[in-house]
Structure formats: structure tokens, C-alpha cells
Amino acid sequence: MVGGVEEQLTVGRVAELAGVSVRALHHYDEIGLVRPSARTAAGYRAYAAGDVERLREVLAYRRLGFGLREIAELVDDPATDAVARLRRMRGLLLEQRDRTAAMVTAIDGELEARAMGIRTTPEEQLKVFGARLYDAIGADYPATRRTEPRIAARVWDALGDARTVLNVGAGTGSYEPPDREVTAVEPSAVMRAQRPRGAARCVAASAESLPFADLSFDAAMAFSTVHHWRDPIAGLREMRRVARRVVVFTHDAGDAGWRHRFWLTRDYLPEVAGLVADRPPVDRLARAIGARMEPVLIPWDCADGFFEAYWRRPEAYLDEQVRRAVSVWTRVGPEAERRAVEGLREDLSSGRWAERNRDLVDLDAAELGLRLLVA
Ligand SMILES: C[S@@+](CC[C@H](N)C(=O)[O-])C[C@H]1O[C@@H](n2cnc3c(N)ncnc32)[C@H](O)[C@@H]1O
């Protein structure tokens, strides 16, 4: 028993104060999530101060939409102290508030547009989901997205002798180094649920608000995720704050050259230009964290099916499964996708693609604007 009689609350009183049902509290008790550990003078089970603190955490995560199993992992996380837990919860709540505000703004915009007889584009409609795009499309990710060993070697090499590594926007964990102590951060529940058994501990949070104290890790890495962040510069600065070294693999959104070099965007999917128009160019990202920048060539037989991966295997883009694992295809909308795929199919069967891209056949690796930033 921690304190005096007033500090213990009966199940009924807790239910009343917290606005939850007694049934829910009994359920949490039965599954071992929150157990009232004290007794009232009359011998009834009661919640002590520590139980209430735990319940508050559970209810906040409930409100944020987490499942009970995931909540159990979060509240039992031995690696986090009370302040770090409050910071994490605060970050998640702020993110939810921002996302809700963004959704209201987007819906207001759509109402206004509709009143003027204008239909919103698929891209605008998807923007409503913000960082949770991967909750909508993430289930198709693991089919073709996996570690490309040659690119992984570059990233792991850049991590130097870091023993503890934070992987931000970790997804299913494709590029997590197997020989270091990794902590993952991933905001999408769908992506977290697909992490393989035995994968590194994964925290539900966003790059822009990392729930860790300054310099908690030797290194922080982010692979193929920065272009999804609401505020890439803020996210990179957060990585800089929590780690001594930062390694980022991303593409150059600002350089029109790569779009022209890559036949898929140049000849079939010019809409990609619109998707990256408001993204900061890679040199601005590098400057924000004082990083050096190295080009990363894409091998012709790249094992990870990201957007540019099949530059020498054009038939792959006709495969629905390949496209569904890359957000670009969802973001451009079904009309642009259908047109691009049909155009490519025709050009492949007529020999036009081969004629136009004759110079690619002999290349083993291509420079398509992918960059490694190391700070
Ligand atoms: C293309 S996937 C890359 C996943 C993983 N790094 C990999 O290489 O397989 C992009 C990931 O970024 C995550 N993401 C989106 N917004 C984010 C944010 N603000 N902070 C951190 N991660 C974010 C998505 O949920 C998704 O899992």
C-alpha cells in the first residue's frame, strides 16, 4: 500500500473518474494489463497511485487507437523511464492533434472546391491521411520490399563503429544492421505489425518528435522514408539531437535531372514531378544537419523493389504486386497509373522501349538521384 486511504480508488470510482466502464477495467485486470494492487479498509480491491498512473497510460494509448497487445508492450517497456514515456505519449498526442487539424483543413478545402464544381485529385484526397498513408497501403509492402545487400553494406559502413542504432521510419526493418543494438521508430501500426518475429524493439513515434533524450544513440539511420515525413528538416534535426552520427538514404527530390534520366518518370509518369514539388531538395536536407552527400548507384538486379529498382527490368512495372509496394503508384492515382502501365506495355511489345533505352542494356548500375547523407 503506497499511501493513505484517499490514495486508493475503488473500481467504480476509477471508472467514473476516467469515463470508462467497470467492465473494461475488469478486462484489463483479467489480462494483466492494469491490476488494482491495493485493498480498501473493507477489503475490496483498489487502485493504488502506481496503478492509476499505468491506467492513464493505457487509456491514452487506447484513445490513440493502439491495440491492447501493443499497449502491453508499450507500458511494460523496461528501457523507458517515466519521463521518456510521458514524452512519447505527448509526441503521439501532438501528432494526432496535427493530423486531425490537417484532415479538417483538407476536408474544408474539398468542400470549398466541390461548392465551386471542382473535383479533388486522388493525391489531394490521400493527403488527408498524412503520415498514415502506410496504414492504407502498408499491407502490400513486404511482397517486394526487402534488403538490397549492396546498398545495406553502404549504410552499415557509414554507421561506423556505432553500437546502438536508432532506425527512424523503420517499416518492416529491411535495413537494420544485424550486429548492433537497434531500436526502431515507426508511426504506422500496419507496418509495425509486419515486422518479423525477433526484429528489433519498435517504438510508435514519428521522426519529427523522437521520444528519446539527447544523444541516446551512437547513430540514427533513416532509409527511404524522409520523403514521407510531414517536416523532413525537423525530423533530421531530431535525429541529430538524439544521435552522434546520422545516416540517411533518400532521393534527390529537387533535381529535375534524375526525373529526366529515369525513363519511367520521363516517358510514362510525369506526375511524379508534382508529388515532389513541395519537398526540400537533398542539398537542403544535407545542409540542415551538416551532412556530406554520396551518390548511390542502383544495381540492375536490385533486390529491394523501390520505385527506381527495376530500371533495367521494365516488365516488372506491369506487375500489380510490384506497383502496390511503392507509394508513388497510389499517390499519382488510378488514372495516371493505368495510362502509364498501358503506355509501357505497348512500347515493350512494339520494341519502342528497347529502342529508346538502348544505352541501358549494358549498364550494371544506374545513377538515378539516390543519395546517402552522412553527418
Ligand atoms: C518506404 S517505407 C520505408 C521503410 C523502411 N525504412 C524500409 O526501407 O523498408 C517509408 C516508411 O516511413 C514511415 N513514415 C511515414 N511518415 C513518417 C514520419 N513522419 N516519421 C517516421 N516514419 C514515417 C512510413 O510509415 C513507412 O513505414
The ligand as an SDF file (V2000), in Angstrom:
LIG
                    3D

 27 29  0  0  0  0  0  0  0  0999 V2000
    9.0810    3.3810  -47.9730 C   0  0  0  0  0  0  0  0  0  0  0  0
    8.8240    2.9410  -46.2980 S   0  0  0  0  0  0  0  0  0  0  0  0
   10.4810    2.5450  -45.8140 C   0  0  0  0  0  0  0  0  0  0  0  0
   10.5240    1.5880  -44.6740 C   0  0  0  0  0  0  0  0  0  0  0  0
   11.9170    1.0680  -44.3030 C   0  0  0  0  0  0  0  0  0  0  0  0
   12.8090    2.1360  -43.8910 N   0  0  0  0  0  0  0  0  0  0  0  0
   12.4950    0.2870  -45.4450 C   0  0  0  0  0  0  0  0  0  0  0  0
   13.4630    0.7450  -46.0440 O   0  0  0  0  0  0  0  0  0  0  0  0
   11.9860   -0.7810  -45.7640 O   0  0  0  0  0  0  0  0  0  0  0  0
    8.5340    4.5180  -45.5200 C   0  0  0  0  0  0  0  0  0  0  0  0
    8.1990    4.4030  -44.0360 C   0  0  0  0  0  0  0  0  0  0  0  0
    8.2290    5.7110  -43.4370 O   0  0  0  0  0  0  0  0  0  0  0  0
    7.2090    5.7610  -42.4460 C   0  0  0  0  0  0  0  0  0  0  0  0
    6.8870    7.1810  -42.1040 N   0  0  0  0  0  0  0  0  0  0  0  0
    5.9640    7.9960  -42.6870 C   0  0  0  0  0  0  0  0  0  0  0  0
    5.9580    9.1970  -42.0700 N   0  0  0  0  0  0  0  0  0  0  0  0
    6.8820    9.1410  -41.0800 C   0  0  0  0  0  0  0  0  0  0  0  0
    7.3500   10.0630  -40.0860 C   0  0  0  0  0  0  0  0  0  0  0  0
    6.8490   11.2970  -40.0060 N   0  0  0  0  0  0  0  0  0  0  0  0
    8.3240    9.6520  -39.2270 N   0  0  0  0  0  0  0  0  0  0  0  0
    8.8500    8.4220  -39.3190 C   0  0  0  0  0  0  0  0  0  0  0  0
    8.4480    7.4980  -40.2420 N   0  0  0  0  0  0  0  0  0  0  0  0
    7.4950    7.8540  -41.1040 C   0  0  0  0  0  0  0  0  0  0  0  0
    6.0590    5.0120  -43.1050 C   0  0  0  0  0  0  0  0  0  0  0  0
    5.0680    4.6260  -42.1620 O   0  0  0  0  0  0  0  0  0  0  0  0
    6.8000    3.8490  -43.7620 C   0  0  0  0  0  0  0  0  0  0  0  0
    6.8910    2.7330  -42.9330 O   0  0  0  0  0  0  0  0  0  0  0  0
  1  2  1  0
  2  3  1  0
  2 10  1  0
  3  4  1  0
  4  5  1  0
  5  6  1  0
  5  7  1  0
  7  8  2  0
  7  9  1  0
 10 11  1  0
 11 12  1  0
 11 26  1  0
 12 13  1  0
 13 14  1  0
 13 24  1  0
 14 15  1  0
 14 23  1  0
 15 16  2  0
 16 17  1  0
 17 18  1  0
 17 23  2  0
 18 19  1  0
 18 20  2  0
 20 21  1  0
 21 22  2  0
 22 23  1  0
 24 25  1  0
 24 26  1  0
 26 27  1  0
M  CHG  2   2   1   9  -1
M  END
$$$$
